[in-house]
Amino acid sequence: HILRQDPWECLIAFICSANNNIPRIKSLMDKISEACGNQYTDTLGKYYAFPTPKQLNDFGEQSLRNLGLGFRAKYVSKASAMVHLGDIDLPYLRTVDYHNALTELVKIPGVGDKVANCVLLFSLEKLESFPVDVWINRVMRETYMKDAGLELPNNSIREWAQSKFGIYAGYINQYLFHSRRLTS
C-alpha cells in the first residue's frame, strides 16, 4: 500500500527518520503528540492528536531536544516555523507538479531528496516519487546498475528510476524496497 498520510505529520515523521529506526521514530512521534498535541478521550481511553504546526512551533527547539530528538530538533523546529508562518503550504503542494513540489520541500532545513520524495509519495499523491534510501540504493545497484562501474549519487539513481519506471515509479519503489528487506 502507498498511504495517503496527512502531509504535516508525514513531513515531521520523515524528518525524525534520519539515522533512526521505526520503533524509535514511533516513540518520538508519540512523545511529540503527548507533549504538545491536544488530548482527546473516546471509548478506548485518552489519546493525543499530532500537534498543529503552531503548537509544535510554540513548543520550541529546546523542548524537542528534551524529548530526545537530538540533532533532529532544530529541523523539526524550523519546519514547524516554516509551515506555521506559511513559507511552505503543504496542501498546496498536492496541486503542483512533482518537480515544483520537490523544489519547495527541499527548502526546509533537514529535508533532502530522500525525505522530500517520501513526503511526496506518502502524503502528496506524487506517485512518480522514488525515495532512495540504503535499501533502494542496494537493490538498484544489484538489479539494474551492475555494469555502471561507479557509485551514483542517490538523486541520480532516483532520476534514472523515474525515467525507467515512469509515472508510477513509487509503486515499483515499494515493491523493490519490500523485496530487498524480505531477502536480507
N, C-alpha and C positions, 0 to 999 in steps of 0.2 A: 504494500500500500504506500502511496505517497499522500501524506497527510496534508490537510489544509489548516494549519495551525494559525492562531492569532499572530499576526506579524510582530507585534511588540514583544510578546512573551518568547516567540521563536528567536528573535534577534538577541535578547538577553541570554537565553539558554545557549545559543551557539557562541556568544562571547565567552560565557562561562566554560565552554567545552575545551578551550585552549589548554593543552597539556593536562588533560583531565580524563577521567573515566565516567561511565554512565551513572553508577551509584553515587559518585561524588557530585556530579552535575545535578542530579535529582535532589540530593541533600542541600546543595546551595540554593536551588530554586525554592525548595520548601522553607529554608531559613529566611530568604528574602521575603517570601509571602507572609510568613508568620511575623516578621519584624515590622513590616510597613504596609501590608495589604489589609483590606477590610475583612473583618471576621463575620462569618455567617453561620447559621445553625439550621440544620434540616433534620429529617427523621433519623439520619445516621450519626448525628452529632455536629460538633463545630468544625469548621474548616476556614481556610484563609484564601481569598482570591489573590491572584497575582496583582501587585500594585500597579497603579497607573504611572505613566511617565512622570507626572508631577509628584506623586507620592515617593517614587524612587529618587527623583532629583532632590526633593526636600530631605530625604533620609541621609544623603551625603556620602562622599567617598570614604571618610574615616569610619563611619558606621558600617559600611560594606566591608571594609578591611577587618573590622571587629567580628564580623560574621564568618570570616575565613576565606574571603575571596582573593586575598593576596594581590598579586600584580593585576588581576582582572578588575579590581575595584575601580581603578582610575578609568578603565574603558567602559564599564557599566555606568559609572557616574557621568562620563562625557556623553554617552549615548542617551542617557536619560535626559540630560540638559538639551541636547540637540532635538530630540523628539518633542519634549515638553515645549520648547520655545518655537517649534515649527520649522527649524532648519532642515529637518527631514520629515517628510509626510509619508509614512509607511502605507496607508491605504491608497494614496495616490499612485504609488509605485506599481500597483496592480494594473493601472490603466496605461502605463507607458511600455515601450518595448524593452526587451531583455537588456540591451546594451545601456540604455539610459538608466534603467533601474540599478544595474550593476555599478555604473559610474557614481550614482548617488550614494549607494550603500558603502562603497569603499572610502567615502569621505569621512566616515565615522572612525575615529581612532580605535584601533584594535580589531577592525573589520577588514580582513584581507579577502583575496579572491575566493578561498575555500568557504569561509564563514558567509560571505555575501551570496555565493551560489547555493549554500544550504538554505538560507533565508528565502532566496528567490524560488527555490524548488518546493520547499515545505510550507510556505505561507503566502507566497505572492503569485502562484499559478504560472510560473515561468518554467514549463516542462522541458525546455531546451537547456536548462541549467545542468551543469555537470560538475559537482563538487569533487575535488581531488584531494583526498587525504592519503595517509601512508598505505592504506589497503588498496585504494583505487590506483595509486601510483604503481604498486607492485603488480596488480593484475593487468594493468595496461602494458607495462614493460614486458611482462612474461607472455602475454597473449598476442598483443598487437605490434609491439615495438622491439621485438627481439633483435632485429637486424639494424636498429637505428645506430648502434655503436656508440652512443653517448647518452648522458643523462639529460633529459629535457626538464626544464622548469615545469612546475605543476600547471601554470596557466597555459603553457604550450600544449601540454597533454590535454587540458580541458578544451582548448580551441580545436585541436585535432579531432577529439571525440565528438564535439558538436558538429564539426564538418562531416564526419563519417556517419553519425547516427541521426543527425537532423533534429527536427522539432520535438522529438520525444526522447532525446538523449538522457533525460533524467530517469526515465524508466529503465533504460539499459544500465545506467549508473547503479541503480538499486539492485538489479539482478547481479551485476558484477561484484558489487560490494558484498552481498549476502553469500554468493557462491564462494568467494575468496575467504570470508570469515568462517564458513562452514568447513572448509578444507584445511584450515590452519589449526 
